């Protein structure tokens, strides 16, 4: 059992550093005993892009999700991910084998994304009651190619990739599997659990950057309603969004109805929100790569953020607490 405090050097060596295999040429100084910083060398026309996120909504796939979510944040800025810095906080009573398993998940995610674990901090502390992983992502982008959430302009098409609610559905199917199996057939639960295969948005982000996207925002806490509000607020525009065009899987609808939660306010990593002058053109480019995309509305002048549902018109509200936390 690991003791409270910094993880000992021998544990660091055998359960942290031994699990780190992916390397990047840009990293001059990486993870090592006593190293408190990492260092990068970039080309003259490149800029550094940084992102940070904690994973708090699940324990089962915390290592895997910690990498995916951070890679998605960097991709939404049009950046190529390079590395991550990790802070791992473990509750008292944690076992080393659990730490090693978490690191294997993290390294597997890094290998898939081609990024290096550059350093971090690992500690057992009474301040947490379950494992907490916080990741700082480091990426690079060419000057003039950076994309922000604030780039939407009146007249731009609003595009959503894949389906909303993917991450939340997968988490609920894993964390509440036995409860769900009392209502649904096993095949539905298994399909929902497997939604984590859709969670990376790196491919669609790369296509969008080549297609002249003006704004991108990965759909995370607060769901698509929260992401739409944040893009509109950041860009200073209004929205007209057709609710029926927002893509959502049937399994997500069924599981959300079971827990009496709103799928449009459920954490949705795996879906990218985009603003672009030619939404149909972007959707065609995405489809060539096998990625579903849907034009759901337009950015408008003014500040009205309107959801259209046949004859009904209602206004978007600022993001609320994610629906996931009502269940797990």
BARONU-938054 format. One record per residue: residue number from 0; x, y, z of N, C-alpha, C in turn. Coordinates in steps of 0.1 Angstrom, whole numbers. Example, Ala and Ser with C-alpha at 12.3 -4.5 7.8 and 13.67 -1.06 7.14 Angstrom:
BEGIN
(r 0 (132 -57 78) (123 -45 78) (132 -33 78))
(r 1 (128 -22 71) (137 -11 71) (129 0 79))
REM end
This chain:
BEGIN
(r 0 (8 -12 0) (0 0 0) (9 12 0))
(r 1 (5 22 -8) (12 35 -9) (9 44 3))
(r 2 (20 50 9) (18 59 20) (15 73 16))
(r 3 (9 80 25) (6 94 22) (19 102 19))
(r 4 (18 111 9) (29 119 6) (34 116 -9))
(r 5 (45 123 -12) (50 120 -26) (53 105 -28))
(r 6 (50 101 -40) (53 87 -43) (68 84 -42))
(r 7 (73 74 -35) (87 71 -34) (94 69 -47))
(r 8 (108 72 -47) (115 71 -60) (115 58 -66))
(r 9 (116 47 -58) (115 34 -64) (102 31 -71))
(r 10 (91 36 -65) (78 34 -72) (77 43 -85))
(r 11 (83 55 -84) (83 63 -96) (91 56 -107))
(r 12 (102 50 -104) (110 43 -114) (103 31 -120))
(r 13 (97 23 -112) (91 10 -117) (77 11 -122))
(r 14 (69 21 -116) (55 21 -120) (51 34 -128))
(r 15 (60 44 -129) (58 56 -136) (67 56 -148))
(r 16 (80 58 -146) (90 60 -157) (91 48 -166))
(r 17 (89 36 -160) (90 24 -168) (79 23 -178))
(r 18 (68 30 -175) (56 29 -184) (57 40 -195))
(r 19 (66 49 -195) (67 59 -204) (76 55 -216))
(r 20 (71 54 -228) (79 49 -239) (79 59 -251))
(r 21 (68 66 -253) (66 75 -265) (75 87 -263))
(r 22 (83 90 -273) (92 102 -272) (90 111 -284))
(r 23 (93 124 -282) (92 134 -293) (105 142 -294))
(r 24 (109 145 -306) (121 152 -309) (121 166 -303))
(r 25 (109 172 -301) (108 186 -296) (112 187 -281))
(r 26 (111 175 -274) (113 176 -260) (127 175 -256))
(r 27 (133 185 -251) (147 186 -247) (149 180 -233))
(r 28 (140 183 -224) (140 179 -210) (127 173 -207))
(r 29 (127 160 -203) (115 153 -200) (114 148 -186))
(r 30 (105 138 -184) (103 133 -170) (115 126 -165))
(r 31 (118 128 -152) (129 122 -145) (129 125 -130))
(r 32 (136 117 -123) (136 119 -108) (142 133 -105))
(r 33 (135 141 -98) (140 154 -94) (138 165 -104))
(r 34 (133 162 -116) (130 172 -126) (117 179 -123))
(r 35 (117 192 -121) (105 199 -119) (99 207 -131))
(r 36 (107 207 -142) (103 213 -154) (105 205 -166))
(r 37 (98 208 -177) (101 202 -190) (105 213 -200))
(r 38 (112 210 -210) (116 220 -220) (114 215 -234))
(r 39 (110 224 -243) (107 222 -257) (115 231 -266))
(r 40 (119 226 -278) (125 234 -288) (116 233 -300))
(r 41 (111 245 -305) (102 245 -316) (108 253 -328))
(r 42 (103 251 -340) (108 259 -351) (104 273 -350))
(r 43 (111 282 -358) (109 296 -356) (95 301 -359))
(r 44 (88 294 -369) (74 299 -372) (63 291 -365))
(r 45 (67 284 -354) (57 277 -346) (55 284 -333))
(r 46 (42 282 -328) (39 287 -315) (34 276 -306))
(r 47 (36 278 -293) (32 268 -283) (17 270 -279))
(r 48 (10 259 -278) (-4 260 -274) (-5 251 -262))
(r 49 (-12 256 -251) (-13 249 -239) (-28 247 -235))
(r 50 (-30 236 -228) (-44 233 -223) (-43 225 -210))
(r 51 (-52 227 -201) (-52 219 -188) (-66 215 -185))
(r 52 (-67 203 -179) (-80 197 -176) (-79 186 -165))
(r 53 (-87 186 -155) (-88 175 -146) (-99 165 -150))
(r 54 (-97 153 -147) (-107 142 -149) (-113 139 -135))
(r 55 (-126 142 -134) (-133 140 -121) (-146 132 -122))
(r 56 (-151 129 -134) (-164 123 -135) (-164 108 -135))
(r 57 (-152 102 -136) (-152 87 -136) (-138 82 -130))
(r 58 (-138 70 -126) (-126 64 -121) (-121 53 -130))
(r 59 (-131 45 -136) (-128 33 -144) (-118 36 -155))
(r 60 (-120 46 -163) (-112 49 -174) (-104 63 -173))
(r 61 (-101 66 -161) (-95 79 -158) (-82 82 -166))
(r 62 (-74 71 -167) (-61 73 -174) (-63 76 -189))
(r 63 (-72 68 -195) (-75 69 -209) (-81 82 -212))
(r 64 (-91 86 -204) (-98 99 -207) (-90 111 -205))
(r 65 (-81 110 -195) (-72 122 -192) (-64 126 -204))
(r 66 (-59 116 -212) (-52 120 -224) (-61 124 -235))
(r 67 (-72 117 -237) (-81 120 -248) (-87 134 -247))
(r 68 (-91 138 -235) (-97 151 -233) (-87 162 -236))
(r 69 (-75 160 -232) (-65 171 -234) (-61 172 -249))
(r 70 (-60 160 -255) (-57 160 -270) (-68 168 -277))
(r 71 (-80 165 -273) (-92 172 -280) (-91 187 -278))
(r 72 (-87 191 -266) (-86 206 -264) (-76 212 -273))
(r 73 (-65 206 -274) (-54 211 -283) (-59 211 -298))
(r 74 (-65 200 -302) (-70 199 -315) (-80 210 -319))
(r 75 (-89 213 -309) (-99 224 -311) (-92 237 -314))
(r 76 (-80 239 -310) (-72 251 -313) (-64 250 -326))
(r 77 (-66 239 -333) (-58 237 -346) (-44 233 -343))
(r 78 (-41 228 -331) (-27 225 -327) (-24 210 -329))
(r 79 (-11 207 -331) (-6 194 -331) (-1 191 -317))
(r 80 (-7 181 -310) (-2 177 -297) (12 172 -297))
(r 81 (20 177 -287) (34 173 -285) (36 164 -273))
(r 82 (31 169 -261) (33 162 -249) (23 166 -238))
(r 83 (25 160 -226) (16 163 -215) (24 163 -202))
(r 84 (19 171 -193) (24 171 -179) (13 166 -170))
(r 85 (16 156 -161) (6 150 -153) (7 153 -139))
(r 86 (-5 156 -132) (-6 156 -118) (-15 145 -114))
(r 87 (-10 135 -107) (-19 123 -102) (-20 124 -87))
(r 88 (-32 126 -82) (-35 126 -68) (-43 113 -64))
(r 89 (-37 106 -55) (-44 93 -51) (-48 94 -37))
(r 90 (-60 87 -34) (-65 88 -20) (-57 78 -11))
(r 91 (-57 81 2) (-50 72 12) (-55 58 10))
(r 92 (-46 48 10) (-50 34 9) (-49 29 -5))
(r 93 (-44 37 -15) (-42 33 -28) (-31 23 -30))
(r 94 (-33 14 -39) (-23 3 -42) (-14 7 -54))
(r 95 (-1 3 -53) (8 6 -65) (3 0 -78))
(r 96 (-4 -12 -77) (-8 -18 -90) (-19 -10 -97))
(r 97 (-27 -3 -89) (-37 6 -95) (-30 18 -102))
(r 98 (-19 23 -96) (-12 34 -102) (-5 29 -115))
(r 99 (0 17 -114) (7 12 -127) (-3 10 -138))
(r 100 (-15 5 -135) (-25 3 -145) (-30 17 -151))
(r 101 (-31 27 -142) (-34 40 -147) (-24 46 -157))
(r 102 (-11 44 -153) (0 48 -162) (0 41 -175))
(r 103 (-4 28 -175) (-4 21 -187) (-15 26 -196))
(r 104 (-26 30 -191) (-37 36 -198) (-32 49 -204))
(r 105 (-26 57 -196) (-21 71 -200) (-11 69 -212))
(r 106 (-1 60 -210) (9 58 -220) (3 53 -233))
(r 107 (-7 44 -232) (-14 39 -244) (-20 50 -251))
(r 108 (-27 59 -244) (-33 71 -251) (-23 80 -257))
(r 109 (-11 81 -250) (-1 90 -256) (5 84 -268))
(r 110 (7 70 -268) (13 64 -280) (3 65 -292))
(r 111 (-10 64 -290) (-19 65 -301) (-19 79 -306))
(r 112 (-18 89 -298) (-18 103 -302) (-4 108 -306))
(r 113 (7 100 -303) (20 104 -307) (26 115 -298))
(r 114 (22 115 -285) (27 125 -276) (35 119 -265))
(r 115 (44 127 -259) (53 123 -249) (48 128 -235))
(r 116 (49 119 -225) (47 123 -211) (60 130 -207))
(r 117 (59 143 -205) (71 152 -203) (75 153 -188))
(r 118 (66 150 -179) (69 152 -165) (56 153 -157))
(r 119 (57 156 -144) (45 158 -136) (48 156 -121))
(r 120 (38 152 -114) (38 150 -100) (28 139 -96))
(r 121 (32 130 -87) (24 119 -82) (24 119 -67))
(r 122 (12 119 -61) (12 120 -46) (-1 112 -41))
(r 123 (1 107 -29) (-10 101 -21) (-14 112 -11))
(r 124 (-27 115 -10) (-31 126 -2) (-45 124 4))
(r 125 (-47 129 16) (-60 128 22) (-70 138 17))
(r 126 (-65 147 8) (-73 157 2) (-83 152 -9))
(r 127 (-81 140 -13) (-90 134 -23) (-96 121 -18))
(r 128 (-108 117 -23) (-114 105 -19) (-115 95 -30))
(r 129 (-111 99 -42) (-109 90 -54) (-98 96 -62))
(r 130 (-92 87 -71) (-80 92 -79) (-84 104 -87))
(r 131 (-75 114 -88) (-77 126 -96) (-65 128 -105))
(r 132 (-68 129 -118) (-57 131 -128) (-59 145 -134))
(r 133 (-49 154 -133) (-50 166 -140) (-39 167 -150))
(r 134 (-42 171 -163) (-33 170 -174) (-31 184 -180))
(r 135 (-18 188 -181) (-15 200 -189) (-10 195 -203))
(r 136 (-17 199 -213) (-13 195 -227) (-5 206 -233))
(r 137 (5 201 -241) (14 210 -248) (13 207 -263))
(r 138 (10 217 -271) (10 214 -285) (17 225 -293))
(r 139 (17 224 -306) (23 234 -314) (14 237 -327))
(r 140 (15 249 -331) (7 253 -343) (16 263 -351))
(r 141 (14 263 -364) (20 273 -373) (14 287 -370))
(r 142 (23 297 -371) (18 310 -369) (7 313 -380))
(r 143 (-4 319 -376) (-14 322 -385) (-24 311 -387))
(r 144 (-22 299 -381) (-31 288 -383) (-39 285 -370))
(r 145 (-37 293 -360) (-44 290 -347) (-59 293 -348))
(r 146 (-67 284 -343) (-81 285 -343) (-86 287 -329))
(r 147 (-96 295 -327) (-101 298 -313) (-116 295 -313))
(r 148 (-122 295 -301) (-136 294 -300) (-143 307 -304))
(r 149 (-136 318 -305) (-141 331 -307) (-142 336 -322))
(r 150 (-140 326 -331) (-139 330 -345) (-152 330 -353))
(r 151 (-164 326 -347) (-177 326 -354) (-181 340 -357))
(r 152 (-187 341 -369) (-192 354 -374) (-206 352 -380))
(r 153 (-214 363 -379) (-228 362 -385) (-228 356 -399))
(r 154 (-236 346 -402) (-237 340 -415) (-229 327 -416))
(r 155 (-220 324 -406) (-213 312 -406) (-223 300 -403))
(r 156 (-220 289 -410) (-227 277 -406) (-222 270 -394))
(r 157 (-230 264 -386) (-226 257 -374) (-227 242 -376))
(r 158 (-216 236 -375) (-215 221 -378) (-211 214 -365))
(r 159 (-218 202 -363) (-214 193 -352) (-210 180 -358))
(r 160 (-198 175 -353) (-193 162 -358) (-198 150 -349))
(r 161 (-200 139 -355) (-204 126 -349) (-217 129 -341))
(r 162 (-218 125 -328) (-230 126 -321) (-228 132 -307))
(r 163 (-237 139 -302) (-236 145 -288) (-238 134 -278))
(r 164 (-232 136 -266) (-235 128 -254) (-227 115 -254))
(r 165 (-217 113 -263) (-209 101 -264) (-202 98 -251))
(r 166 (-194 107 -246) (-186 104 -234) (-195 101 -222))
(r 167 (-205 109 -220) (-214 107 -209) (-221 94 -210))
(r 168 (-226 90 -222) (-232 77 -224) (-223 66 -220))
(r 169 (-211 66 -225) (-201 56 -222) (-198 55 -207))
(r 170 (-196 66 -201) (-193 66 -186) (-205 60 -179))
(r 171 (-217 64 -182) (-229 59 -175) (-231 44 -177))
(r 172 (-228 39 -190) (-229 25 -193) (-219 17 -185))
(r 173 (-208 22 -182) (-197 15 -175) (-199 16 -160))
(r 174 (-202 28 -155) (-204 30 -141) (-217 25 -135))
(r 175 (-227 24 -143) (-241 20 -139) (-245 8 -147))
(r 176 (-236 -1 -151) (-240 -12 -160) (-250 -21 -154))
(r 177 (-249 -25 -142) (-259 -35 -136) (-272 -29 -135))
(r 178 (-273 -16 -131) (-286 -9 -131) (-293 -8 -144))
(r 179 (-285 -5 -154) (-290 -4 -168) (-295 -17 -173))
(r 180 (-288 -28 -170) (-292 -41 -175) (-305 -46 -169))
(r 181 (-310 -40 -159) (-324 -43 -154) (-335 -38 -163))
(r 182 (-331 -29 -172) (-341 -23 -181) (-338 -27 -196))
(r 183 (-325 -26 -199) (-322 -27 -213) (-315 -41 -217))
(r 184 (-316 -45 -229) (-308 -57 -233) (-293 -55 -233))
(r 185 (-286 -65 -231) (-271 -64 -229) (-264 -58 -241))
(r 186 (-270 -60 -253) (-263 -55 -265) (-264 -39 -265))
(r 187 (-275 -33 -260) (-276 -19 -259) (-265 -13 -249))
(r 188 (-264 -20 -238) (-254 -15 -228) (-240 -17 -233))
(r 189 (-237 -28 -240) (-223 -30 -245) (-220 -20 -256))
(r 190 (-230 -17 -265) (-228 -7 -275) (-225 7 -269))
(r 191 (-233 10 -259) (-230 23 -252) (-217 24 -245))
(r 192 (-213 13 -239) (-199 13 -233) (-188 15 -243))
(r 193 (-191 10 -255) (-180 11 -266) (-180 25 -273))
(r 194 (-188 34 -268) (-188 47 -274) (-174 54 -272))
(r 195 (-166 49 -262) (-153 56 -260) (-144 54 -272))
(r 196 (-148 46 -282) (-140 45 -294) (-141 57 -303))
(r 197 (-151 66 -300) (-154 78 -308) (-148 90 -302))
(r 198 (-141 89 -291) (-139 102 -283) (-128 111 -288))
(r 199 (-119 106 -297) (-109 115 -302) (-115 124 -313))
(r 200 (-112 137 -313) (-116 146 -323) (-104 151 -331))
(r 201 (-92 145 -330) (-81 149 -337) (-83 148 -352))
(r 202 (-89 137 -358) (-90 136 -372) (-99 147 -378))
(r 203 (-111 150 -372) (-120 160 -377) (-114 174 -376))
(r 204 (-106 176 -365) (-100 190 -363) (-90 192 -375))
(r 205 (-82 182 -378) (-72 184 -389) (-79 187 -402))
(r 206 (-90 180 -405) (-97 182 -417) (-103 196 -417))
(r 207 (-109 200 -406) (-115 213 -405) (-105 225 -407))
(r 208 (-93 223 -402) (-83 233 -403) (-79 235 -418))
(r 209 (-78 224 -425) (-75 224 -440) (-87 230 -447))
(r 210 (-99 229 -442) (-111 234 -449) (-115 248 -445))
(r 211 (-107 255 -438) (-109 269 -435) (-119 272 -424))
(r 212 (-119 263 -414) (-128 265 -402) (-124 278 -395))
(r 213 (-134 285 -390) (-131 298 -383) (-131 297 -368))
(r 214 (-139 287 -363) (-140 285 -348) (-142 270 -345))
(r 215 (-136 265 -335) (-139 252 -330) (-139 251 -315))
(r 216 (-148 242 -310) (-149 240 -296) (-153 226 -293))
(r 217 (-145 218 -286) (-148 205 -283) (-159 205 -272))
(r 218 (-169 196 -274) (-181 196 -266) (-179 187 -254))
(r 219 (-176 194 -242) (-173 187 -230) (-184 189 -220))
(r 220 (-180 193 -207) (-189 195 -197) (-200 206 -200))
(r 221 (-212 203 -197) (-223 211 -201) (-230 207 -214))
(r 222 (-224 198 -221) (-230 192 -233) (-230 202 -244))
(r 223 (-238 199 -254) (-239 207 -266) (-245 221 -264))
(r 224 (-255 221 -255) (-261 234 -251) (-251 243 -245))
(r 225 (-242 238 -236) (-232 246 -230) (-222 251 -240))
(r 226 (-218 241 -250) (-208 245 -260) (-213 255 -269))
(r 227 (-225 254 -273) (-231 264 -282) (-231 278 -276))
(r 228 (-235 279 -263) (-235 291 -256) (-221 297 -255))
(r 229 (-211 289 -252) (-198 293 -250) (-192 299 -263))
(r 230 (-194 292 -274) (-189 297 -287) (-196 310 -291))
(r 231 (-209 311 -289) (-216 323 -292) (-211 335 -283))
(r 232 (-210 332 -270) (-205 342 -261) (-191 347 -264))
(r 233 (-183 337 -267) (-169 341 -270) (-168 349 -283))
(r 234 (-176 345 -293) (-175 352 -306) (-184 364 -306))
(r 235 (-193 367 -297) (-201 378 -297) (-212 378 -308))
(r 236 (-218 366 -310) (-228 364 -320) (-240 358 -314))
(r 237 (-251 358 -322) (-263 350 -319) (-263 337 -326))
(r 238 (-273 329 -323) (-274 316 -330) (-288 313 -333))
(r 239 (-290 305 -344) (-303 299 -347) (-300 284 -350))
(r 240 (-304 276 -340) (-301 261 -341) (-313 253 -342))
(r 241 (-314 244 -351) (-325 235 -353) (-323 223 -343))
(r 242 (-331 222 -333) (-329 211 -323) (-329 197 -329))
(r 243 (-338 195 -338) (-340 182 -344) (-328 178 -353))
(r 244 (-320 187 -357) (-308 184 -365) (-296 180 -356))
(r 245 (-296 183 -343) (-285 179 -335) (-284 164 -334))
(r 246 (-273 158 -339) (-272 144 -339) (-270 137 -326))
(r 247 (-278 127 -323) (-277 120 -310) (-281 106 -312))
(r 248 (-273 97 -306) (-275 82 -308) (-288 78 -300))
(r 249 (-294 67 -305) (-306 62 -298) (-302 57 -284))
(r 250 (-291 50 -283) (-286 45 -270) (-285 57 -260))
(r 251 (-280 68 -264) (-279 80 -255) (-293 84 -251))
(r 252 (-302 85 -260) (-316 89 -256) (-322 79 -246))
(r 253 (-320 66 -249) (-326 56 -240) (-320 57 -226))
(r 254 (-307 58 -225) (-300 59 -212) (-304 72 -204))
(r 255 (-304 83 -212) (-308 96 -205) (-322 96 -200))
(r 256 (-331 89 -208) (-345 88 -203) (-346 80 -190))
(r 257 (-338 69 -190) (-337 60 -178) (-333 68 -165))
(r 258 (-323 77 -167) (-319 84 -155) (-325 98 -154))
(r 259 (-335 101 -163) (-342 114 -163) (-332 126 -164))
(r 260 (-323 125 -174) (-314 136 -176) (-315 140 -191))
(r 261 (-309 152 -193) (-310 158 -207) (-298 155 -215))
(r 262 (-299 148 -226) (-288 144 -234) (-280 156 -240))
(r 263 (-287 167 -241) (-281 179 -247) (-273 187 -237))
(r 264 (-273 183 -224) (-265 189 -214) (-256 179 -207))
(r 265 (-253 168 -215) (-244 157 -210) (-231 158 -216))
(r 266 (-220 156 -208) (-206 157 -213) (-205 149 -226))
(r 267 (-198 156 -236) (-199 151 -250) (-186 150 -257))
(r 268 (-175 148 -250) (-162 146 -257) (-164 136 -269))
(r 269 (-158 139 -280) (-159 131 -292) (-167 138 -302))
(r 270 (-174 149 -298) (-181 157 -308) (-174 171 -308))
(r 271 (-172 176 -320) (-166 189 -322) (-176 199 -328))
(r 272 (-177 211 -322) (-186 221 -326) (-177 231 -335))
(r 273 (-182 234 -347) (-174 242 -356) (-183 253 -362))
(r 274 (-176 264 -365) (-182 275 -373) (-174 277 -386))
(r 275 (-181 277 -397) (-173 278 -410) (-182 284 -420))
(r 276 (-177 292 -430) (-185 298 -440) (-193 288 -449))
(r 277 (-187 276 -452) (-194 267 -460) (-195 253 -453))
(r 278 (-206 252 -445) (-208 240 -437) (-210 228 -445))
(r 279 (-217 229 -456) (-219 217 -464) (-206 212 -470))
(r 280 (-198 221 -474) (-184 217 -480) (-176 210 -469))
(r 281 (-176 215 -457) (-169 208 -446) (-175 195 -443))
(r 282 (-188 193 -443) (-194 180 -441) (-190 170 -451))
(r 283 (-189 175 -464) (-185 166 -475) (-170 161 -472))
(r 284 (-162 170 -468) (-148 166 -465) (-147 157 -454))
(r 285 (-155 159 -443) (-155 150 -432) (-160 136 -436))
(r 286 (-170 136 -445) (-176 123 -449) (-166 115 -457))
(r 287 (-157 121 -465) (-147 114 -472) (-138 106 -463))
(r 288 (-136 111 -450) (-128 104 -440) (-136 95 -431))
(r 289 (-149 94 -435) (-157 85 -427) (-162 91 -414))
(r 290 (-162 104 -413) (-166 111 -400) (-179 118 -403))
(r 291 (-190 114 -395) (-203 121 -397) (-202 136 -393))
(r 292 (-208 144 -400) (-209 158 -397) (-223 163 -401))
(r 293 (-228 173 -393) (-242 178 -396) (-242 193 -394))
(r 294 (-248 200 -404) (-250 215 -403) (-263 216 -395))
(r 295 (-262 223 -383) (-274 224 -374) (-280 238 -373))
(r 296 (-273 248 -380) (-279 261 -379) (-268 271 -383))
(r 297 (-271 284 -379) (-262 295 -383) (-259 304 -372))
(r 298 (-248 311 -373) (-245 322 -364) (-252 334 -370))
(r 299 (-257 343 -361) (-265 354 -365) (-259 367 -358))
(r 300 (-264 378 -364) (-260 391 -357) (-269 393 -345))
(r 301 (-264 401 -335) (-271 403 -323) (-267 392 -313))
(r 302 (-275 391 -302) (-271 382 -291) (-281 371 -288))
(r 303 (-292 371 -296) (-302 360 -293) (-297 347 -297))
(r 304 (-297 337 -288) (-293 323 -291) (-305 314 -290))
(r 305 (-310 311 -302) (-324 305 -303) (-323 291 -307))
(r 306 (-331 282 -300) (-333 268 -304) (-346 267 -310))
(r 307 (-347 262 -322) (-359 260 -330) (-363 245 -329))
(r 308 (-375 243 -326) (-381 229 -325) (-395 230 -332))
(r 309 (-395 228 -345) (-407 230 -353) (-412 244 -351))
(r 310 (-424 246 -345) (-429 259 -343) (-425 266 -330))
(r 311 (-418 258 -322) (-414 263 -309) (-400 271 -310))
(r 312 (-399 282 -303) (-387 289 -302) (-384 291 -287))
(r 313 (-371 287 -283) (-367 290 -270) (-353 294 -270))
(r 314 (-348 300 -259) (-335 306 -259) (-325 297 -251))
(r 315 (-313 296 -256) (-303 290 -248) (-300 297 -236))
(r 316 (-296 290 -225) (-292 296 -213) (-277 293 -210))
(r 317 (-270 301 -202) (-256 298 -198) (-254 284 -193))
(r 318 (-242 278 -195) (-240 264 -191) (-243 261 -177))
(r 319 (-249 249 -174) (-253 245 -161) (-243 234 -157))
(r 320 (-245 229 -144) (-237 217 -140) (-241 205 -149))
(r 321 (-231 198 -153) (-233 187 -162) (-242 177 -157))
(r 322 (-251 171 -166) (-261 161 -162) (-254 149 -156))
(r 323 (-242 146 -160) (-235 134 -155) (-235 134 -140))
(r 324 (-233 145 -134) (-231 146 -119) (-244 144 -111))
(r 325 (-255 143 -118) (-268 140 -112) (-269 125 -110))
(r 326 (-260 117 -117) (-261 103 -117) (-249 96 -110))
(r 327 (-237 101 -113) (-225 94 -107) (-218 103 -97))
REM end
